[in-house]
Amino acid sequence: MTAFKPLALAALLLASAAPAVAAEAPYDLAAQQAKLATIRMDVDTAFLSAEEREVVNLLIKASDLMSEIYLRQRYARNPEVQRAVAMNRRADRDLLVEMFARNFGPWDEMADLHPFWGTTAMPEGAGFYPEDMTREELEAYITAHPDQKAALLSPYTVVRREGGKLVAVPYSVAYREWLEPAARLLEQAAARTSNASLARFLTLRAKAFRTDDYYESELAWMDLSGTPIEVAIGPYEVYTDRLMGAKTAFESFVTLKDPEESAALAKYKNHLRDMEANLPIEERYKNFQRGFESPIAVAEQVRGGGDNVPGSQTIAFNLPNDERVREAKGAKKVILSNVLGAKFDRILQPMAALVLKPDQAALVARKYMQYETLFHELSHSLGPGSIVVNGEKTTVDKALKEQNSALEEAKADVAGVWNILLMMDKGELPASERPQLFATYFTGIFRAVRFGAVEAHGKGAALQYAYLRDKGAFTYDAAARRYVVDDAKMEAGLKALLHDMLMLQATGDYAGTKAFMARWARLDAEAEAAIAAMGSLPVDIRPVYPDAI
C-alpha cells in the first residue's frame, strides 16, 4: 500500500482547486485520521480450499468496483474529489475520500461542511440528483408527471435534467463502466465454485447488474448454504440519499462464516414471531406477514467495498431491504465479529469509564455488545413494513422518505434491547444480567452519537438519549461528571419510546416523524461535555484488509 502523507496530499489538491477554495483554511486531514484506530485485519483463511480461495479473490476484485461506483454516487458533483478519484495513487485517494466521508463531529447539523469543500455543503441528494434540486421541486414535478414517479423514485435510477424535463437513468446505464466488469467477475466466481447455491446467487446478481432487476438474486442470496463464503454485493442502503431516502448506494461485504458462533446464535431467530407479538403496539399494527426464516451468520470480514468503506464501520448488516423479499423469506443477519471486537476493545470498553460511574462502567460487556448487535438486526425485521397511507398501499420507507433511516436505526436499537429483555423473561438469557445489558446499551449511545448528526445511526442515538433522559432512565452526577442508569425507569422508557416510533411507522406519518426527530434528536450540555472528554478515544476504527488471500 502506498504510504499516505495527509498534509502533502491536501496541499496537492488544494493547489489545484479554485482560488475561492484555496483561500480557505486547509482541512486538517491528519486530525481526522487521528480519530480512527487503524487496525490490520489478519483473518484466518487457512481452512479454505484452493477453489474457495480463488472465489474469494474474484469477489475482492468485484468489491473494489463497488467502491468506484460509490465514489461517483456520493461525490459526483465535487471537483476536488473527482481530482482525487483520477489520481494514480489509489491508496492516497481512498483514504482521502474516507476522511471526507467520516468528518466526525462535533455534533453539528453541517457535519459534511468543512473548508476543503468550499462554501457549500454536500448536496442532500449526493450524486443521485441534479446538484441544485430541492425536495419540493422534485415532488412538484412528480405531482405534475405522475407517470414518471416510479422511475424517478426507483432505488435503481439516477435523476438527470434534460432541458426542462427530468430523466431517470438506470444504474445499469449510468454505471456500466464498472458494473459490466463486476458482472464478469461474479460470473467467473460462479463458474469456479462447486457450491450450487453460491453459483446461483452470483450468476443472478451478475444479471441484475445488467438489468436493474434484483429480486430473484435477493431471493437466491437468502438461500445461500453449505459454503463458508458469505458475500453481499450490490445496491442496498439509502443513507447517502438525504434528499428523498430512495436511492440505493453500491456496497459489498466479503466475509467468511464461523459455523460454531453462527449456530450458537441461530436459535434466537426461532423467537421472531414472539418478538413481533411482544411489540408495545396494538395488534392491528403488528406485522405477521413477513417471512421469519431470517438466517443468522457470524463472520469475519475480509473485504469491504462502496458504502461499506467510508463513514462509520459496519459491525453487522440485515439484508435485503426489499419488502417483497422480507415478506417471502425474511432477512439475513450477518455479524462481523472481527469488526465488532475491534470496536469493543478500542472504543466501547474504554469509553465506559468516561460515561458511567465506576460500578456501572465495570458492567459494560462485549457479550452484550454482540447481543445488542444481533437483536438490533433481528429487530429490523419486526414492526410495520407494508402499510396503507391515505388509502394507498405503500411501505414505511417510502412514506417516511429521508426521515426513515434515522428513525429505523433508533427503532432497531430500542427494539433490540426490548427483545433481549424478552429473552431474559423466557430464560434464554440470565435475567440477573439486566444491569450489564443497560450499561452496555447506554454507553453504546455515546459511541454512536460521535458519528455526527447527518449519519443515521448518530441521529437515531441522539433521539434515544434525549427521550430516555426525559423519562428519567438515567441521571447525571454533576460532581462526578458521570451518568447513572436507573434500570427500572430505563425499561419503562424503552417501552414508551419503542411504542412512539412504531406508531409513526405504522401510520406512515411523515410530518409527525419530522417533528419527533426535531424535538428529540439533540444533545444537551452534559452529553456535549461527555463527548468532549472522549478526545483521546478513536471515534471509529479503520480496518485494513488484504488485497488478496
C-alpha positions as CSV (number, residue, x, y, z in Angstrom):
1,M,0.0,0.0,0.0
2,T,1.3,3.4,-0.9
3,A,2.3,5.5,2.1
4,F,-0.2,8.2,2.9
5,K,1.0,11.7,3.6
6,P,-2.2,13.6,4.5
7,L,-0.9,17.1,4.6
8,A,1.1,16.8,1.3
9,L,-2.0,15.3,-0.4
10,A,-4.3,18.0,0.9
11,A,-1.8,20.6,-0.3
12,L,-1.7,19.0,-3.7
13,L,-5.5,19.0,-4.1
14,L,-6.0,22.5,-2.6
15,A,-3.3,23.9,-5.0
16,S,-5.4,22.6,-7.9
17,A,-8.7,23.8,-6.6
18,A,-10.5,27.1,-7.4
19,P,-9.0,30.2,-5.8
20,A,-12.0,30.7,-3.5
21,V,-11.5,27.2,-2.1
22,A,-7.7,27.6,-1.9
23,A,-8.1,30.8,0.2
24,E,-9.9,28.8,2.9
25,A,-8.0,27.4,5.9
26,P,-6.7,23.9,4.9
27,Y,-8.7,21.0,6.0
28,D,-6.8,19.1,8.7
29,L,-6.7,15.5,7.3
30,A,-4.2,14.4,9.9
31,A,-6.7,15.4,12.7
32,Q,-9.4,13.5,11.0
33,Q,-7.2,10.4,10.6
34,A,-6.3,10.6,14.2
35,K,-9.9,10.0,15.1
36,L,-9.5,6.5,13.7
37,A,-7.8,3.4,15.1
38,T,-6.1,1.8,12.2
39,I,-6.3,-2.0,12.6
40,R,-4.9,-4.6,10.2
41,M,-7.4,-7.4,9.9
42,D,-5.5,-10.6,9.6
43,V,-8.3,-13.1,9.0
44,D,-7.6,-16.8,9.3
45,T,-8.2,-18.3,5.9
46,A,-6.1,-21.4,6.2
47,F,-9.2,-23.6,6.3
48,L,-10.3,-22.5,2.7
49,S,-9.8,-24.8,-0.2
50,A,-7.9,-23.7,-3.3
51,E,-11.3,-23.3,-5.1
52,E,-12.7,-21.2,-2.3
53,R,-9.6,-19.0,-2.1
54,E,-9.9,-18.3,-5.9
55,V,-13.6,-17.4,-5.5
56,V,-12.9,-15.0,-2.6
57,N,-10.1,-13.3,-4.6
58,L,-12.5,-12.7,-7.5
59,L,-15.1,-11.3,-5.1
60,I,-12.5,-8.9,-3.7
61,K,-11.9,-7.6,-7.1
62,A,-15.6,-7.1,-7.7
63,S,-15.9,-5.5,-4.3
64,D,-13.3,-2.9,-5.3
65,L,-15.5,-1.9,-8.3
66,M,-18.4,-1.2,-5.9
67,S,-16.1,1.5,-4.4
68,E,-15.5,3.0,-7.8
69,I,-19.3,3.4,-8.3
70,Y,-19.9,4.7,-4.8
71,L,-17.4,7.5,-5.3
72,R,-19.4,8.7,-8.2
73,Q,-22.7,8.3,-6.3
74,R,-21.6,10.3,-3.3
75,Y,-19.2,12.8,-4.7
76,A,-20.3,13.1,-8.3
77,R,-20.6,16.9,-8.0
78,N,-17.4,17.8,-6.2
79,P,-14.4,18.7,-8.5
80,E,-11.8,18.3,-5.7
81,V,-12.9,14.7,-5.1
82,Q,-13.0,14.0,-8.8
83,R,-9.4,15.1,-9.0
84,A,-8.7,12.7,-6.1
85,V,-10.6,9.9,-8.0
86,A,-8.4,10.5,-11.0
87,M,-5.2,10.2,-9.1
88,N,-3.0,7.3,-9.8
89,R,-2.1,6.8,-6.1
90,R,-5.1,4.7,-5.2
91,A,-4.3,4.3,-1.5
92,D,-3.9,8.0,-1.1
93,R,-7.2,8.7,-2.9
94,D,-9.2,6.1,-1.0
95,L,-8.0,7.3,2.4
96,L,-8.6,11.0,1.4
97,V,-12.2,10.3,0.4
98,E,-12.6,8.2,3.5
99,M,-11.6,11.1,5.7
100,F,-14.0,13.4,4.0
101,A,-16.9,10.9,4.4
102,R,-16.2,10.5,8.1
103,N,-15.5,14.1,9.1
104,F,-16.6,13.2,12.6
105,G,-18.3,15.7,15.0
106,P,-18.5,17.8,16.9
107,W,-22.3,17.4,16.9
108,D,-23.2,19.6,14.0
109,E,-26.0,19.7,11.5
110,M,-23.5,20.7,8.9
111,A,-21.2,17.8,9.6
112,D,-20.4,17.4,5.9
113,L,-19.3,21.0,5.6
114,H,-15.6,21.9,6.1
115,P,-13.2,24.2,4.3
116,F,-12.0,21.7,1.8
117,W,-15.4,21.6,0.2
118,G,-15.5,25.4,-0.2
119,T,-18.6,27.4,0.8
120,T,-21.3,24.9,0.1
121,A,-22.1,21.6,1.9
122,M,-22.6,18.3,0.1
123,P,-25.9,18.3,-1.7
124,E,-28.5,16.3,0.2
125,G,-29.1,14.3,-2.9
126,A,-25.4,13.5,-3.3
127,G,-24.8,12.4,-6.9
128,F,-28.2,10.8,-7.4
129,Y,-30.0,14.1,-8.4
130,P,-29.1,17.4,-10.0
131,E,-27.0,19.3,-7.5
132,D,-29.4,22.2,-7.1
133,M,-32.6,20.1,-6.9
134,T,-34.8,20.5,-3.8
135,R,-37.2,18.0,-2.3
136,E,-40.0,20.5,-3.1
137,E,-39.0,20.8,-6.8
138,L,-38.9,17.0,-7.3
139,E,-42.2,16.4,-5.5
140,A,-43.9,19.1,-7.5
141,Y,-42.5,17.6,-10.8
142,I,-43.8,14.2,-9.8
143,T,-47.2,15.6,-9.0
144,A,-47.3,17.2,-12.5
145,H,-45.9,14.0,-14.1
146,P,-47.3,11.1,-12.1
147,D,-46.5,8.6,-14.8
148,Q,-42.8,9.2,-14.1
149,K,-43.0,8.7,-10.3
150,A,-41.9,5.1,-10.3
151,A,-38.9,5.7,-12.4
152,L,-37.8,8.9,-10.7
153,L,-38.1,7.4,-7.2
154,S,-36.8,4.0,-8.2
155,P,-34.0,2.8,-5.9
156,Y,-32.0,1.9,-9.1
157,T,-32.0,5.1,-11.1
158,V,-30.1,8.4,-11.2
159,V,-32.2,11.6,-11.9
160,R,-30.8,14.0,-14.5
161,R,-32.1,17.2,-16.2
162,E,-32.7,17.3,-19.9
163,G,-33.8,20.8,-20.6
164,G,-37.0,21.3,-18.6
165,K,-37.5,17.6,-18.2
166,L,-36.3,15.2,-15.6
167,V,-35.0,11.8,-16.8
168,A,-34.4,8.7,-14.8
169,V,-31.2,7.0,-15.9
170,P,-31.0,3.3,-14.9
171,Y,-28.0,2.3,-12.8
172,S,-27.1,-0.3,-15.4
173,V,-26.6,2.6,-17.8
174,A,-25.1,5.2,-15.5
175,Y,-22.5,2.9,-14.0
176,R,-22.0,0.4,-16.8
177,E,-18.3,1.1,-16.9
178,W,-17.9,-0.6,-13.5
179,L,-21.0,-2.9,-13.4
180,E,-20.1,-4.8,-16.5
181,P,-16.6,-5.9,-15.3
182,A,-18.1,-6.6,-11.9
183,A,-20.7,-8.8,-13.5
184,R,-18.0,-10.7,-15.4
185,L,-16.0,-11.3,-12.1
186,L,-19.1,-12.6,-10.5
187,E,-19.7,-15.0,-13.4
188,Q,-16.1,-16.2,-13.2
189,A,-16.6,-16.8,-9.5
190,A,-19.8,-18.7,-10.2
191,A,-18.1,-20.9,-12.7
192,R,-15.3,-21.6,-10.3
193,T,-17.3,-22.6,-7.2
194,S,-18.7,-26.0,-6.7
195,N,-21.4,-24.8,-4.4
196,A,-24.7,-24.6,-6.3
197,S,-26.4,-22.0,-4.1
198,L,-23.4,-19.6,-4.3
199,A,-23.1,-20.1,-8.1
200,R,-26.8,-19.4,-8.5
201,F,-26.6,-16.2,-6.4
202,L,-23.5,-14.9,-8.2
203,T,-25.0,-15.6,-11.7
204,L,-28.3,-13.9,-10.9
205,R,-26.5,-10.9,-9.3
206,A,-24.4,-10.5,-12.4
207,K,-27.6,-10.5,-14.4
208,A,-29.1,-7.9,-12.1
209,F,-26.1,-5.6,-12.6
210,R,-27.1,-5.5,-16.3
211,T,-30.9,-5.3,-15.9
212,D,-31.5,-3.5,-12.6
213,D,-33.9,-6.2,-11.5
214,Y,-32.5,-7.5,-8.2
215,Y,-35.5,-9.5,-6.9
216,E,-34.5,-13.0,-8.0
217,S,-30.9,-12.6,-6.9
218,E,-32.1,-11.3,-3.5
219,L,-34.1,-14.5,-3.0
220,A,-31.1,-16.6,-4.1
221,W,-28.9,-14.8,-1.6
222,M,-31.3,-15.8,1.2
223,D,-30.8,-19.4,0.1
224,L,-27.0,-19.5,0.4
225,S,-25.9,-22.6,2.3
226,G,-23.1,-25.1,2.5
227,T,-20.3,-22.6,1.9
228,P,-18.1,-20.6,4.3
229,I,-18.3,-17.7,1.8
230,E,-20.9,-15.1,2.7
231,V,-20.9,-12.2,0.2
232,A,-23.4,-9.3,-0.1
233,I,-22.7,-7.1,-3.1
234,G,-24.9,-4.6,-4.9
235,P,-27.1,-1.5,-4.2
236,Y,-28.6,-1.7,-0.8
237,E,-28.8,1.2,1.7
238,V,-30.3,4.6,1.1
239,Y,-28.4,6.6,3.8
240,T,-26.4,8.5,1.2
241,D,-29.6,9.9,-0.3
242,R,-30.6,12.5,2.2
243,L,-32.9,14.2,-0.3
244,M,-35.6,11.5,-0.7
245,G,-34.2,8.5,1.1
246,A,-34.9,6.5,-2.0
247,K,-31.6,5.8,-4.0
248,T,-29.5,2.9,-3.0
249,A,-25.8,3.0,-2.8
250,F,-23.5,0.2,-4.0
251,E,-21.5,-1.7,-1.4
252,S,-20.1,-5.1,-0.7
253,F,-19.2,-7.3,2.2
254,V,-16.9,-10.3,1.5
255,T,-16.9,-12.4,4.7
256,L,-16.1,-15.9,5.9
257,K,-18.6,-17.6,8.3
258,D,-17.8,-19.0,11.7
259,P,-20.1,-22.1,11.8
260,E,-19.9,-22.6,15.6
261,E,-20.6,-19.0,16.5
262,S,-23.4,-18.8,13.9
263,A,-25.0,-22.0,15.3
264,A,-24.8,-20.6,18.8
265,L,-26.9,-17.5,17.9
266,A,-29.2,-19.1,15.3
267,K,-31.7,-20.2,18.0
268,Y,-32.8,-16.7,18.6
269,K,-34.4,-16.4,15.1
270,N,-36.9,-19.0,16.3
271,H,-38.4,-16.4,18.6
272,L,-39.0,-13.7,15.9
273,R,-42.8,-14.4,15.9
274,D,-42.8,-14.0,19.7
275,M,-40.8,-10.8,19.4
276,E,-43.4,-9.4,16.9
277,A,-46.2,-10.3,19.3
278,N,-44.4,-8.6,22.2
279,L,-44.1,-5.2,20.4
280,P,-45.8,-2.5,22.5
281,I,-48.4,-1.5,19.9
282,E,-52.0,-2.6,19.2
283,E,-52.4,-6.0,17.5
284,R,-53.7,-4.4,14.3
285,Y,-50.3,-2.8,13.7
286,K,-48.2,-5.8,14.2
287,N,-46.7,-7.5,11.1
288,F,-47.0,-11.2,10.8
289,Q,-46.9,-11.1,7.0
290,R,-43.1,-11.1,6.8
291,G,-41.2,-14.3,6.5
292,F,-39.5,-15.5,9.7
293,E,-36.7,-17.6,8.2
294,S,-34.0,-15.0,9.0
295,P,-30.7,-16.8,8.7
296,I,-28.0,-15.7,11.2
297,A,-24.3,-15.7,10.4
298,V,-21.3,-14.7,12.5
299,A,-18.5,-14.0,10.1
300,E,-15.1,-12.3,9.7
301,Q,-14.9,-9.6,7.0
302,V,-12.1,-10.0,4.6
303,R,-13.0,-7.0,2.3
304,G,-15.5,-4.2,2.1
305,G,-16.4,-2.0,-0.8
306,G,-18.5,1.0,-1.7
307,D,-20.8,2.4,1.0
308,N,-19.3,-0.1,3.5
309,V,-15.9,1.6,3.4
310,P,-16.3,5.3,4.4
311,G,-18.3,6.6,7.3
312,S,-18.9,4.5,10.4
313,Q,-17.7,1.0,10.0
314,T,-20.5,-1.6,9.9
315,I,-20.4,-4.2,12.6
316,A,-23.5,-6.1,11.3
317,F,-26.0,-5.9,8.5
318,N,-29.6,-7.1,7.9
319,L,-30.4,-7.5,4.2
320,P,-32.1,-7.4,1.8
321,N,-34.2,-4.3,2.2
322,D,-36.7,-5.2,-0.5
323,E,-40.0,-5.6,1.4
324,R,-41.2,-8.2,-1.1
325,V,-38.3,-10.5,-0.2
326,R,-38.8,-9.9,3.5
327,E,-42.4,-10.9,3.2
328,A,-41.4,-14.0,1.3
329,K,-38.3,-15.1,3.2
330,G,-37.5,-12.7,5.9
331,A,-34.0,-11.2,6.1
332,K,-30.5,-12.4,6.8
333,K,-28.4,-11.1,9.7
334,V,-24.6,-11.1,9.5
335,I,-22.5,-10.1,12.4
336,L,-18.9,-9.1,11.5
337,S,-17.2,-10.4,14.6
338,N,-13.7,-9.0,13.8
339,V,-15.0,-5.5,13.3
340,L,-17.2,-5.7,16.4
341,G,-14.4,-7.0,18.6
342,A,-12.1,-4.2,17.4
343,K,-14.6,-1.6,18.2
344,F,-15.3,-3.0,21.7
345,D,-11.6,-3.2,22.6
346,R,-10.6,0.2,21.3
347,I,-13.7,2.3,21.8
348,L,-16.7,1.0,23.8
349,Q,-14.9,-0.6,26.8
350,P,-12.6,2.4,27.5
351,M,-15.5,4.7,26.9
352,A,-17.5,3.2,29.7
353,A,-15.3,4.8,32.4
354,L,-15.9,8.2,30.8
355,V,-19.6,7.9,30.7
356,L,-20.8,5.9,33.7
357,K,-19.8,5.9,37.4
358,P,-17.3,3.2,38.2
359,D,-19.7,0.5,39.5
360,Q,-21.8,0.6,36.3
361,A,-18.9,1.2,34.0
362,A,-17.5,-2.2,35.1
363,L,-20.7,-3.8,33.8
364,V,-20.1,-3.0,30.1
365,A,-19.5,-6.3,28.4
366,R,-18.6,-7.4,24.9
367,K,-21.2,-10.2,25.3
368,Y,-23.9,-7.6,25.4
369,M,-22.5,-5.5,22.6
370,Q,-22.8,-8.7,20.5
371,Y,-26.3,-9.5,21.7
372,E,-27.4,-5.9,21.1
373,T,-25.9,-6.0,17.6
374,L,-27.7,-9.3,16.9
375,F,-31.1,-8.2,18.2
376,H,-30.7,-4.8,16.5
377,E,-30.5,-6.6,13.2
378,L,-33.3,-9.1,14.1
379,S,-35.5,-6.1,15.0
380,H,-35.1,-4.6,11.6
381,S,-37.3,-7.5,10.5
382,L,-40.0,-6.5,13.0
383,G,-42.8,-3.9,13.0
384,P,-44.7,-2.3,10.2
385,G,-43.5,-2.9,6.6
386,S,-46.2,-2.7,4.0
387,I,-48.7,-0.1,5.1
388,V,-51.7,2.0,3.8
389,V,-51.5,5.8,3.9
390,N,-54.4,7.8,2.7
391,G,-55.9,4.8,1.0
392,E,-52.7,4.0,-0.9
393,K,-50.6,0.9,-0.3
394,T,-47.0,1.8,0.3
395,T,-44.1,0.9,2.6
396,V,-42.7,2.6,5.6
397,D,-39.5,3.7,3.9
398,K,-41.4,5.3,1.0
399,A,-43.9,7.0,3.3
400,L,-41.2,8.4,5.7
401,K,-38.8,9.3,2.9
402,E,-35.5,10.8,4.1
403,Q,-36.7,10.7,7.7
404,N,-36.9,6.9,7.7
405,S,-33.2,5.9,8.1
406,A,-32.6,7.6,11.4
407,L,-36.0,6.5,12.8
408,E,-35.5,2.9,11.7
409,E,-32.0,2.7,13.2
410,A,-33.3,4.1,16.5
411,K,-36.2,1.6,16.4
412,A,-33.9,-1.3,15.8
413,D,-31.6,-0.1,18.7
414,V,-34.5,0.1,21.2
415,A,-36.4,-2.9,19.9
416,G,-33.1,-4.9,20.2
417,V,-32.9,-4.1,23.9
418,W,-36.6,-4.8,24.3
419,N,-36.2,-8.2,22.7
420,I,-33.2,-9.1,24.8
421,L,-35.4,-8.4,27.8
422,L,-37.9,-10.8,26.3
423,M,-35.3,-13.4,26.0
424,M,-34.4,-12.9,29.7
425,D,-38.1,-13.3,30.6
426,K,-38.1,-16.6,28.6
427,G,-35.0,-17.8,30.4
428,E,-32.9,-17.8,27.2
429,L,-30.5,-15.3,28.8
430,P,-29.9,-14.6,32.6
431,A,-32.3,-12.1,33.9
432,S,-29.7,-11.2,36.5
433,E,-27.6,-9.6,33.8
434,R,-30.1,-6.7,33.1
435,P,-27.6,-4.3,34.6
436,Q,-24.9,-5.4,32.1
437,L,-27.4,-5.0,29.3
438,F,-28.4,-1.5,30.2
439,A,-24.9,-0.3,31.0
440,T,-23.6,-1.6,27.6
441,Y,-26.6,-0.1,25.7
442,F,-26.3,3.3,27.3
443,T,-22.6,3.5,26.7
444,G,-23.3,2.5,23.1
445,I,-25.5,5.5,22.6
446,F,-22.4,7.7,23.1
447,R,-20.4,5.6,20.7
448,A,-23.0,6.2,18.0
449,V,-23.6,9.9,18.6
450,R,-20.0,10.7,17.9
451,F,-20.7,9.8,14.3
452,G,-22.5,13.1,13.9
453,A,-25.9,14.5,13.1
454,V,-26.0,13.6,9.5
455,E,-25.3,9.9,9.9
456,A,-28.5,7.9,10.5
457,H,-27.1,5.9,13.5
458,G,-25.8,9.1,15.2
459,K,-29.0,11.0,14.8
460,G,-31.0,8.0,16.0
461,A,-28.8,7.7,19.0
462,A,-29.3,11.3,19.9
463,L,-33.0,10.7,19.8
464,Q,-32.7,7.9,22.3
465,Y,-30.6,9.9,24.6
466,A,-32.9,12.9,24.8
467,Y,-36.1,10.9,25.0
468,L,-34.8,8.5,27.7
469,R,-33.4,11.3,29.8
470,D,-36.8,12.9,29.7
471,K,-38.3,9.7,31.1
472,G,-35.7,9.5,33.9
473,A,-33.9,6.5,32.5
474,F,-30.6,7.9,33.7
475,T,-29.4,10.9,35.7
476,Y,-26.3,13.0,35.6
477,D,-24.0,13.2,38.7
478,A,-22.5,16.7,38.2
479,A,-19.9,16.2,40.9
480,A,-18.6,13.0,39.3
481,R,-19.4,14.2,35.8
482,R,-20.8,10.7,35.1
483,Y,-24.2,9.2,34.4
484,V,-26.1,6.7,36.5
485,V,-28.6,4.4,34.8
486,D,-31.9,3.7,36.6
487,D,-32.7,0.1,35.4
488,A,-36.5,0.2,36.1
489,K,-37.0,3.6,34.5
490,M,-34.8,2.6,31.6
491,E,-37.1,-0.4,30.8
492,A,-40.2,1.8,31.1
493,G,-38.6,4.5,28.9
494,L,-37.6,2.0,26.2
495,K,-41.1,0.7,26.1
496,A,-42.6,4.2,25.6
497,L,-40.0,5.2,23.0
498,L,-40.5,2.0,21.0
499,H,-44.2,2.5,21.0
500,D,-44.0,6.0,19.7
501,M,-41.5,5.1,16.9
502,L,-43.5,2.1,15.8
503,M,-46.7,4.2,15.6
504,L,-45.0,6.7,13.4
505,Q,-44.0,3.9,11.1
506,A,-47.4,2.1,11.3
507,T,-49.3,5.3,10.2
508,G,-46.6,6.4,7.7
509,D,-46.7,9.8,9.5
510,Y,-44.0,11.8,7.6
511,A,-44.8,15.2,9.2
512,G,-45.1,13.6,12.6
513,T,-41.7,11.9,12.2
514,K,-40.0,15.2,11.2
515,A,-41.5,16.8,14.3
516,F,-40.5,13.9,16.5
517,M,-36.9,14.0,15.3
518,A,-36.7,17.8,15.6
519,R,-37.9,17.6,19.2
520,W,-35.7,14.7,20.4
521,A,-32.7,14.3,18.1
522,R,-30.5,16.7,20.0
523,L,-27.9,16.6,22.8
524,D,-27.8,18.6,26.0
525,A,-24.8,20.3,27.6
526,E,-23.9,17.3,29.7
527,A,-23.8,15.0,26.7
528,E,-21.7,17.5,24.8
529,A,-19.3,17.6,27.8
530,A,-19.1,13.8,28.0
531,I,-18.3,13.7,24.3
532,A,-15.6,16.4,24.6
533,A,-13.9,14.3,27.3
534,M,-13.5,11.4,24.8
535,G,-11.0,13.2,22.7
536,S,-8.3,10.6,23.4
537,L,-10.5,7.8,22.2
538,P,-10.9,7.0,18.5
539,V,-14.3,7.7,17.0
540,D,-14.1,4.6,14.9
541,I,-11.7,2.1,13.5
542,R,-10.1,2.0,10.1
543,P,-9.8,-1.7,9.2
544,V,-7.1,-2.6,6.7
545,Y,-7.8,-5.7,4.8
546,P,-5.5,-7.7,2.5
547,D,-5.7,-7.1,-1.3
548,A,-6.0,-10.9,-1.7
549,I,-5.9,-14.0,0.4
